[in-house]
Amino acid sequence: MFKKILIANRGEIAVRIHRTCREMGISTVAVHSEADASALHVKLATESVCIGGNAAKDSYLNIPAILSAAEVTDAEAIHPGYGFLSENSKFAEITGKLGFTFIGPKPEHIVAMGDKITAIQTVKKYGLPTVPGSDGVLDDVEQAVEVAERIGYPVIVKATSGGGGKGMKVAHSTQALRQAFHIAMSEAQANFGDNRVYLEKFLEQPRHVEVQVLCDSHGNVSILGERDCSLQRRHQKIIEETPSPAVTDPMREKLFEQVARVCQGMGYLGAGTFEFLYEKGEFYFIEMNTRLQVEHPVTEMVTGIDLVAEQIRIAFGEKLRYPIHSVTPRGHSIECRINAEDPEKFYPSPGKVTEYFAPGGPGVRVDSCLYPGYSVPPYYDPTVGKLIVHGATREECVARLKRALEEFVVGGIKTNIPLHRKLVATNAFLKGEYTIHSLEHYLQTGRL
């Protein structure tokens, strides 16, 4: 097993990876920006290296600095977490060429699944259903109009290299499509340096359901259930749960078999997530994330499997201990993302944490980078933690979640905890009846 792993990330995910490494007897190297010198992941790690200035481009996206830190600390492997360089194929490739092990998929799979058009074409070969739309990149707006008229409005224009809702525009008419097409291209170019876009049918009331996979280098595949991530604001997930309240066992079995077939056909390696839109009994593949997901803890809670530990074992060349169909999830789990932001206006809320009390008790887990006296910097994503709960049933899980949210105290900065308290008390959430548009509707009307 690896003796030392460099964690190329920050915040709660860096803390979470460190904890698994230490439980496995592995030393850790924390890299950090100047702003993160006092961050929790730096305090906990075996050793740390400052890799640059406050801006992400000068530190957490600085590939030469990260690789130099790995070299001077004699790290054997690099875990990228999620975000930053986790889906950067060049980083994965260079890491391997320099003799370090990249704890993640093969570079070619990051490339293939990182481009949404290529990803759709890849899964189609193995029979995975996709959303009706253009067969590839659109050359011009007239081609987009032609496709839209064929499949029917509304439609959505998407950036091929997109993510986080950027480069995505909905159109309900030809006139709106002409405008949306150019706006999506401009956003795609500005955010990803790639202005290519494609078009899909816009589903009116879908749910967002994703499937967690683990694949080793020996051809074994493990499907670890699905997660429902439908409660989103501006395409950013807020609450996730497993299993999905909308998916039946027969539907689940069929979907898992299809996903396993794609993994085996690709020869995929490591952890990954297949994401789908679900509406009226049908699943439509939209993209694959070739990394660990923010919401991975809910899967861990119902399976008892440490996904980070499995990532490390897979990267070291070991066989999966949980082959396909051998994992039976137990109970229900829900995660609330805790963001340092105004719960009504959603402005970021950096600053000093004056009070911090994390809830506890049976079935309650908190992954966080906060502590009293810590100053949340203004330079990065506002996610500062996650509250994850588990119960024997969804009803028990929701009751536990309500209680845990009541106990959660973060002083000195604003967080979205008050929003979570309101959401989990709504009838729609209690019944599990919501779609990807429900949260936006709630924020506009006060009704989920």
Backbone torsions as a table, in degrees:
resi	resn	phi	psi	omega
1	MET	NA	154.3	177.5
2	PHE	-57.8	144.3	176.8
3	LYS	-96.0	-27.9	-177.9
4	LYS	-147.8	131.3	179.9
5	ILE	-123.8	132.4	173.6
6	LEU	-90.2	132.3	-179.5
7	ILE	-101.4	107.2	-174.9
8	ALA	-89.1	60.7	-178.8
9	ASN	-163.0	-171.5	-176.2
10	ARG	-145.3	-178.6	172.1
11	GLY	65.5	-154.0	-173.4
12	GLU	-63.4	-32.8	-178.6
13	ILE	-71.7	-33.4	176.5
14	ALA	-66.2	-39.6	176.7
15	VAL	-63.7	-44.1	-178.0
16	ARG	-62.8	-42.1	178.8
17	ILE	-66.6	-41.9	178.6
18	HIS	-56.3	-45.0	-176.0
19	ARG	-61.6	-41.9	177.4
20	THR	-65.8	-42.0	179.0
21	CYS	-57.9	-45.7	-178.3
22	ARG	-65.6	-36.1	176.8
23	GLU	-65.6	-27.5	178.5
24	MET	-89.3	2.0	179.8
25	GLY	79.1	21.9	-177.4
26	ILE	-103.5	131.6	175.6
27	SER	-74.4	153.0	-177.5
28	THR	-124.6	148.6	173.8
29	VAL	-117.5	121.7	175.4
30	ALA	-95.7	131.9	170.2
31	VAL	-104.0	149.4	-176.6
32	HIS	-154.9	155.2	173.3
33	SER	-81.8	173.2	177.0
34	GLU	-61.6	-36.3	-178.8
35	ALA	-68.5	-23.8	-176.4
36	ASP	-100.2	19.7	-177.4
37	ALA	-58.4	-30.7	-178.7
38	SER	-105.6	15.9	-178.6
39	ALA	-67.3	155.2	-176.5
40	LEU	-62.8	-38.6	-179.1
41	HIS	-65.4	-28.3	176.9
42	VAL	-73.0	-41.3	-179.8
43	LYS	-65.4	-34.8	-174.8
44	LEU	-83.8	-30.0	-173.0
45	ALA	-63.9	156.9	177.6
46	THR	-62.2	-40.8	174.9
47	GLU	-151.4	163.6	-176.7
48	SER	-141.4	156.5	-179.9
49	VAL	-138.7	128.3	174.0
50	CYS	-79.1	127.5	-174.0
51	ILE	-114.1	7.3	176.6
52	GLY	153.1	-169.6	-175.7
53	GLY	-75.3	-173.5	-172.5
54	ASN	-68.4	-38.6	-178.5
55	ALA	-64.3	142.3	-178.2
56	ALA	-58.8	-36.3	-179.0
57	LYS	-64.3	-23.9	-179.9
58	ASP	-92.1	-6.8	-175.2
59	SER	-137.0	-80.9	-172.4
60	TYR	-71.7	-12.0	173.4
61	LEU	-109.9	7.9	-177.3
62	ASN	-88.3	89.6	-174.3
63	ILE	-59.6	-47.9	179.3
64	PRO	-58.3	-40.0	-178.6
65	ALA	-67.1	-40.4	180.0
66	ILE	-66.3	-44.1	-179.7
67	LEU	-67.7	-34.5	175.8
68	SER	-64.8	-39.0	177.2
69	ALA	-63.0	-39.2	177.8
70	ALA	-64.2	-38.5	-178.5
71	GLU	-69.0	-47.0	-175.4
72	VAL	-71.9	-19.8	179.9
73	THR	-100.2	0.6	-179.5
74	ASP	60.6	36.4	174.8
75	ALA	-70.5	148.9	-180.0
76	GLU	-100.0	-26.2	-175.6
77	ALA	-143.5	160.7	-180.0
78	ILE	-128.4	125.3	175.4
79	HIS	-104.6	120.1	-175.2
80	PRO	-86.7	-6.5	-177.3
81	GLY	66.2	-133.5	172.5
82	TYR	-134.7	159.8	-172.9
83	GLY	74.6	-171.3	179.5
84	PHE	46.2	-113.0	-173.5
85	LEU	-101.2	11.8	-173.2
86	SER	-63.7	-28.1	179.0
87	GLU	-120.2	34.1	177.4
88	ASN	-99.0	106.1	-174.6
89	SER	-64.7	-33.9	179.4
90	LYS	-65.7	-39.7	177.5
91	PHE	-63.2	-44.2	179.1
92	ALA	-62.6	-41.5	-178.4
93	GLU	-67.5	-47.5	-179.5
94	ILE	-64.0	-38.9	178.3
95	THR	-55.9	-46.7	179.5
96	GLY	-66.5	-40.4	-178.5
97	LYS	-65.1	-28.7	-179.9
98	LEU	-86.8	2.3	174.8
99	GLY	95.9	4.3	176.0
100	PHE	-96.1	153.7	176.4
101	THR	-93.0	125.7	175.9
102	PHE	-86.7	119.2	-178.0
103	ILE	-84.6	84.5	-176.0
104	GLY	176.2	-170.1	-176.3
105	PRO	-73.1	175.8	175.2
106	LYS	-69.3	146.2	179.7
107	PRO	-54.4	-38.0	-177.8
108	GLU	-66.3	-29.6	177.6
109	HIS	-77.5	-32.4	174.5
110	ILE	-63.1	-41.4	178.9
111	VAL	-64.9	-50.0	-175.3
112	ALA	-62.6	-44.3	-175.9
113	MET	-88.6	-12.0	177.4
114	GLY	-77.0	-23.9	174.8
115	ASP	-96.8	116.9	-170.6
116	LYS	-64.1	-35.0	177.9
117	ILE	-64.3	-47.4	179.0
118	THR	-62.8	-39.5	179.3
119	ALA	-61.6	-45.1	179.7
120	ILE	-62.7	-44.2	179.4
121	GLN	-64.0	-34.7	180.0
122	THR	-66.8	-49.2	-176.1
123	VAL	-71.5	-27.5	177.5
124	LYS	-60.4	-34.6	-179.2
125	LYS	-61.6	-25.8	-177.9
126	TYR	-105.3	13.5	172.4
127	GLY	86.0	13.7	179.1
128	LEU	-80.8	128.4	-177.5
129	PRO	-69.8	144.3	180.0
130	THR	-128.2	164.9	-179.7
131	VAL	-70.9	134.7	176.5
132	PRO	-57.2	139.3	-179.2
133	GLY	175.1	-159.8	178.5
134	SER	-69.4	148.8	-178.6
135	ASP	-77.8	-8.5	-179.6
136	GLY	-171.9	-156.5	-179.2
137	VAL	-66.6	141.1	178.2
138	LEU	-86.3	132.3	-179.0
139	ASP	-77.8	-35.7	-178.3
140	ASP	-158.4	174.8	-175.7
141	VAL	-67.5	-29.4	179.3
142	GLU	-67.2	-36.7	176.1
143	GLN	-65.3	-38.0	177.8
144	ALA	-62.9	-43.2	178.8
145	VAL	-62.3	-40.5	179.9
146	GLU	-62.3	-44.0	178.9
147	VAL	-65.5	-43.2	-178.6
148	ALA	-61.1	-41.0	179.6
149	GLU	-68.1	-27.9	179.5
150	ARG	-75.7	-42.2	-175.3
151	ILE	-95.7	-16.1	177.9
152	GLY	93.6	146.1	176.9
153	TYR	-83.7	156.8	1.5
154	PRO	-79.0	159.7	178.1
155	VAL	-130.8	166.0	177.1
156	ILE	-131.5	130.7	175.6
157	VAL	-91.2	131.0	-176.5
158	LYS	-129.2	143.1	173.3
159	ALA	-74.1	136.3	-178.9
160	THR	-67.2	-28.3	179.4
161	SER	-104.2	20.1	-169.9
162	GLY	-76.5	174.8	178.2
163	GLY	176.2	153.5	176.5
164	GLY	65.9	20.7	176.9
165	GLY	86.1	-3.2	-179.9
166	LYS	-81.3	140.4	-179.3
167	GLY	73.2	26.5	179.5
168	MET	-125.5	124.4	-178.4
169	LYS	-139.3	134.1	179.8
170	VAL	-96.0	140.7	177.7
171	ALA	-134.0	135.9	-179.7
172	HIS	-108.2	1.2	179.3
173	SER	-154.9	167.9	179.5
174	THR	-62.3	-42.5	179.4
175	GLN	-61.5	-44.0	179.1
176	ALA	-66.5	-35.2	-179.8
177	LEU	-65.0	-40.6	-179.3
178	ARG	-60.2	-39.4	178.5
179	GLN	-73.7	-44.1	-177.8
180	ALA	-62.3	-36.5	-178.4
181	PHE	-58.4	-49.1	-177.1
182	HIS	-72.0	-35.5	177.8
183	ILE	-65.6	-43.7	179.6
184	ALA	-61.8	-40.9	178.4
185	MET	-63.0	-42.6	-179.4
186	SER	-64.8	-43.7	178.7
187	GLU	-63.8	-40.4	-179.6
188	ALA	-63.5	-43.1	179.3
189	GLN	-64.7	-42.9	-177.1
190	ALA	-67.8	-36.8	-174.3
191	ASN	-94.0	-28.8	-173.3
192	PHE	-124.8	-4.1	-177.4
193	GLY	66.5	24.4	-176.1
194	ASP	-149.4	110.7	-174.1
195	ASN	-93.0	10.0	-179.1
196	ARG	-71.1	138.0	-179.8
197	VAL	-135.2	160.7	173.7
198	TYR	-137.3	177.7	-172.9
199	LEU	-132.6	140.6	177.9
200	GLU	-133.9	158.3	169.8
201	LYS	-63.1	133.4	178.0
202	PHE	-90.1	112.9	179.7
203	LEU	-75.7	135.3	-170.5
204	GLU	-71.9	-47.2	-175.5
205	GLN	-137.0	58.2	-178.8
206	PRO	-85.1	164.4	167.6
207	ARG	-105.7	156.7	177.9
208	HIS	-104.5	110.6	-177.8
209	VAL	-121.6	134.3	-179.3
210	GLU	-129.5	153.2	-176.5
211	VAL	-117.9	126.7	-179.3
212	GLN	-88.4	130.5	178.0
213	VAL	-126.8	153.1	168.2
214	LEU	-131.1	134.5	-178.9
215	CYS	-136.4	134.0	179.7
216	ASP	-102.1	179.6	-177.8
217	SER	-83.2	5.0	-179.4
218	HIS	-107.3	10.1	177.7
219	GLY	88.1	7.2	-179.8
220	ASN	-89.1	142.9	180.0
221	VAL	-127.0	137.8	175.4
222	SER	-126.1	126.7	176.8
223	ILE	-102.9	119.0	-172.3
224	LEU	-107.1	35.8	174.6
225	GLY	89.5	178.7	-180.0
226	GLU	-113.4	161.3	175.2
227	ARG	-128.3	143.4	176.0
228	ASP	-102.2	118.1	-175.1
229	CYS	-120.8	35.8	-170.7
230	SER	-73.8	-25.2	-179.3
231	LEU	-78.8	100.9	-173.0
232	GLN	-135.0	150.9	171.5
233	ARG	-123.8	120.7	-177.9
234	ARG	52.8	44.2	177.8
235	HIS	67.5	11.6	175.6
236	GLN	-103.2	124.5	-177.2
237	LYS	-68.3	141.8	-179.3
238	ILE	-116.9	-45.9	179.4
239	ILE	-130.3	136.6	178.0
240	GLU	-130.8	149.9	178.1
241	GLU	-147.8	159.9	174.9
242	THR	-146.7	138.6	-3.1
243	PRO	-75.8	167.8	178.5
244	SER	-69.7	133.3	177.8
245	PRO	-63.4	-16.4	-174.2
246	ALA	-97.5	-10.8	-172.1
247	VAL	-100.9	129.4	177.9
248	THR	-91.0	163.9	-179.1
249	ASP	-60.4	-44.2	178.1
250	PRO	-61.9	-40.9	178.0
251	MET	-63.7	-41.9	-178.6
252	ARG	-62.2	-46.7	-178.2
253	GLU	-61.8	-43.7	179.8
254	LYS	-63.9	-44.3	-179.3
255	LEU	-63.0	-44.3	-178.8
256	PHE	-63.3	-39.2	178.7
257	GLU	-63.7	-39.6	178.9
258	GLN	-66.1	-42.5	-180.0
259	VAL	-65.4	-42.6	179.1
260	ALA	-60.5	-38.4	179.4
261	ARG	-63.0	-39.1	178.0
262	VAL	-66.0	-45.9	-179.3
263	CYS	-59.4	-45.7	-179.5
264	GLN	-67.1	-38.6	179.2
265	GLY	-66.3	-38.8	179.5
266	MET	-75.4	-26.5	-170.0
267	GLY	71.7	38.2	-175.8
268	TYR	-63.6	151.3	-178.9
269	LEU	-131.1	131.2	174.1
270	GLY	97.3	-160.1	179.2
271	ALA	-89.3	147.1	177.8
272	GLY	-161.2	163.3	-179.7
273	THR	-135.8	125.1	175.1
274	PHE	-93.2	125.3	-176.1
275	GLU	-108.1	137.6	-176.1
276	PHE	-132.8	153.0	162.5
277	LEU	-98.7	135.4	-178.1
278	TYR	-120.6	126.6	178.3
279	GLU	-152.4	132.2	175.3
280	LYS	52.5	45.6	174.7
281	GLY	81.1	3.5	-177.9
282	GLU	-120.3	141.6	175.7
283	PHE	-105.2	140.2	178.1
284	TYR	-129.7	117.7	178.7
285	PHE	-63.7	136.8	176.4
286	ILE	-120.1	-35.6	178.9
287	GLU	-170.1	168.5	174.2
288	MET	-127.1	134.3	174.1
289	ASN	-99.9	118.3	-175.2
290	THR	-92.1	57.8	-176.3
291	ARG	-166.8	179.6	170.8
292	LEU	-72.2	142.2	179.4
293	GLN	-94.6	152.8	175.3
294	VAL	-55.3	-38.8	-174.1
295	GLU	-88.2	15.1	-177.6
296	HIS	-59.2	-27.0	-177.7
297	PRO	-60.5	-30.3	-179.2
298	VAL	-65.6	-35.1	175.7
299	THR	-66.0	-40.4	178.2
300	GLU	-62.6	-37.3	-177.0
301	MET	-67.3	-36.0	-177.4
302	VAL	-91.2	-16.7	179.7
303	THR	-105.3	-22.3	-175.2
304	GLY	75.5	13.3	-177.4
305	ILE	-104.8	128.7	176.2
306	ASP	-82.0	105.0	-175.6
307	LEU	-65.8	-34.3	178.4
308	VAL	-66.9	-41.6	177.2
309	ALA	-60.8	-40.8	178.7
310	GLU	-67.1	-37.9	175.2
311	GLN	-57.6	-44.4	-178.2
312	ILE	-66.0	-44.4	-179.8
313	ARG	-63.7	-41.6	178.5
314	ILE	-61.8	-45.4	-179.7
315	ALA	-63.0	-29.2	179.0
316	PHE	-79.4	-9.2	176.8
317	GLY	101.9	5.9	-178.5
318	GLU	-78.5	160.0	177.5
319	LYS	-81.0	149.5	174.1
320	LEU	-59.6	138.0	176.1
321	ARG	-89.7	-6.3	-176.6
322	TYR	-130.5	81.3	-179.7
323	PRO	-65.5	166.8	-175.4
324	ILE	-53.7	140.2	178.2
325	HIS	69.4	7.5	179.5
326	SER	-94.9	-6.6	-175.9
327	VAL	-106.2	121.6	177.0
328	THR	-112.2	108.3	-179.8
329	PRO	-59.2	147.1	-179.4
330	ARG	-120.0	120.9	174.7
331	GLY	75.3	-154.7	-173.8
332	HIS	-135.6	146.4	179.8
333	SER	-139.4	143.4	179.3
334	ILE	-133.3	142.1	178.3
335	GLU	-123.3	135.8	171.4
336	CYS	-112.2	124.8	176.2
337	ARG	-79.0	128.4	-179.8
338	ILE	-100.1	114.3	-177.9
339	ASN	-112.0	144.2	174.7
340	ALA	-83.9	83.8	-177.5
341	GLU	-156.9	159.0	175.8
342	ASP	-64.4	127.5	-174.7
343	PRO	-72.4	-7.1	179.7
344	GLU	-115.0	-44.1	-178.4
345	LYS	-96.4	-15.4	176.1
346	PHE	65.8	23.7	172.0
347	TYR	-74.5	142.8	175.8
348	PRO	-58.4	147.7	-178.1
349	SER	-130.6	70.6	176.1
350	PRO	-72.1	166.7	178.0
351	GLY	142.9	-175.9	-175.7
352	LYS	-84.0	132.4	176.6
353	VAL	-83.2	114.1	-178.0
354	THR	-90.8	-29.7	177.7
355	GLU	-136.3	145.3	175.7
356	TYR	-152.5	118.3	175.7
357	PHE	-134.4	116.2	179.9
358	ALA	-92.6	136.3	178.4
359	PRO	-66.1	159.2	179.3
360	GLY	-142.3	-156.6	-179.3
361	GLY	99.0	176.3	-178.1
362	PRO	-57.4	134.1	173.8
363	GLY	70.0	18.8	-178.7
364	VAL	-117.2	130.3	179.9
365	ARG	-133.8	138.9	176.0
366	VAL	-126.2	120.9	172.1
367	ASP	-103.6	114.4	-174.6
368	SER	-151.2	158.5	175.7
369	CYS	-110.0	9.7	-176.3
370	LEU	-87.8	152.8	168.9
371	TYR	-159.2	156.2	-179.6
372	PRO	-58.5	128.9	-179.8
373	GLY	96.8	-12.6	179.0
374	TYR	-73.3	138.3	176.8
375	SER	-103.2	115.2	178.6
376	VAL	-71.6	119.2	-177.6
377	PRO	-75.3	156.9	-176.4
378	PRO	-90.9	7.5	-168.2
379	TYR	-96.1	-9.0	-170.0
380	TYR	-129.2	-177.6	178.0
381	ASP	-54.0	141.3	-175.7
382	PRO	-75.9	-4.8	-179.7
383	THR	-66.5	121.1	-178.6
384	VAL	-118.9	-1.8	178.9
385	GLY	177.6	176.6	178.8
386	LYS	-145.2	133.7	172.9
387	LEU	-102.0	122.6	-178.1
388	ILE	-124.2	130.0	179.1
389	VAL	-126.3	157.6	-179.2
390	HIS	-136.8	142.2	176.2
391	GLY	-146.1	163.5	180.0
392	ALA	-65.3	-31.2	177.8
393	THR	-131.9	167.9	177.2
394	ARG	-63.7	-38.4	-179.8
395	GLU	-61.1	-45.2	178.3
396	GLU	-65.2	-39.1	-179.8
397	CYS	-62.8	-44.8	-179.9
398	VAL	-64.6	-42.8	178.6
399	ALA	-60.9	-40.9	178.6
400	ARG	-67.0	-38.3	179.0
401	LEU	-64.0	-44.1	178.0
402	LYS	-58.4	-47.0	-179.7
403	ARG	-62.4	-42.6	-178.6
404	ALA	-65.8	-39.2	177.6
405	LEU	-65.0	-34.7	176.5
406	GLU	-63.8	-34.5	-177.7
407	GLU	-79.9	-24.3	-170.9
408	PHE	-68.6	123.2	-179.6
409	VAL	-125.8	123.4	171.8
410	VAL	-131.7	114.2	-177.5
411	GLY	-107.6	154.6	176.9
412	GLY	96.6	-28.0	177.0
413	ILE	-132.1	161.1	174.7
414	LYS	-88.1	145.1	175.1
415	THR	-133.8	171.9	178.5
416	ASN	-89.7	15.2	178.1
417	ILE	-58.2	-42.6	177.2
418	PRO	-58.9	-35.6	177.0
419	LEU	-65.0	-43.4	178.4
420	HIS	-59.9	-41.7	-179.7
421	ARG	-59.4	-39.8	179.0
422	LYS	-70.3	-44.3	-175.9
423	LEU	-61.7	-45.1	-174.3
424	VAL	-73.8	-6.1	177.9
425	ALA	-98.2	-4.5	-178.7
426	THR	-75.9	152.0	179.5
427	ASN	-62.4	-38.9	-178.9
428	ALA	-62.1	-41.7	178.9
429	PHE	-69.7	-42.5	-179.7
430	LEU	-59.6	-34.9	179.1
431	LYS	-86.7	-10.4	-177.5
432	GLY	73.0	24.3	-176.5
433	GLU	-108.6	90.2	-179.6
434	TYR	-152.9	162.8	-179.6
435	THR	-129.7	-176.2	-179.1
436	ILE	-70.2	-12.9	179.0
437	HIS	-98.0	-5.9	-172.4
438	SER	-64.1	-42.4	-176.9
439	LEU	-67.4	-42.4	177.2
440	GLU	-59.8	-40.9	178.1
441	HIS	-63.1	-40.6	179.3
442	TYR	-63.6	-42.3	-178.0
443	LEU	-67.5	-26.4	179.6
444	GLN	-86.4	-33.7	-171.8
445	THR	-117.1	-18.7	-174.3
446	GLY	84.9	4.5	179.0
447	ARG	-122.9	126.7	178.3
448	LEU	-82.7	NA	NA
